């Protein structure tokens, strides 16, 4: 108690003494013993209107032996399941597509050329000699030349000839290894 302030120590002491005095003090004469009370008639007529008349309990001989059975319907609600949420509404079915369908472009035809050789002309432009597979037909191609299969020459470099199929993707014909 040394950590408490002086006022709190005094307050605790006074409270302890008051509690001990309340326990040891004799009971007051104001307490009335209910067992020795006598019934007195009610003097006022207004008080009797607030009191309910005593009802006599029914005699055991007047009670029926069996109660009539009640025709009850089963309950609509099960308290053990709780309230169930309503099912979600069905999603609307997608509408059928109307109009022309998308058709992808046809796949590019396989490249039917093989490399024969190349040269650089006096202006510095590269020319590539290509031959069509299965024929003896040769073709000299430069950048921008359009081939019979729909391919066009996009570029010529040290790696190979880059061909472009306009509707789709790019193809590459590699040069053979140089000796």
ZIJOHU-V342229 format. One record per residue. PSI is psi as a letter, one per 40 degrees, with the letter a starting at -180 (NA if undefined). Layout:
PSI / PSI
//
This chain:
e / e / e / i / i / d / d / d / d / d / d / d / d / d / d / d / d / d / d / d / d / d / d / d / h / i / i / i / e / e / h / h / h / d / d / e / h / i / h / i / i / h / d / i / d / d / d / d / e / e / h / i / i / h / i / i / i / i / i / d / e / e / i / i / d / h / i / i / h / h / g / i / i / i / i / e / h / h / e / e / d / a / h / h / i / i / i / i / i / i / i / i / i / i / i / i / h / h / a / i / i / h / h / i / i / i / i / i / i / i / h / f / i / i / h / d / a / i / i / h / i / d / e / e / h / i / h / h / h / i / i / h / h / e / i / e / h / i / h / h / i / i / h / e / h / h / i / d / e / e / i / i / h / d / i / h / a / d / d / a / h / h / i / h / h / d / e / b / a / i / i / h / h / i / i / i / h / i / NA
//
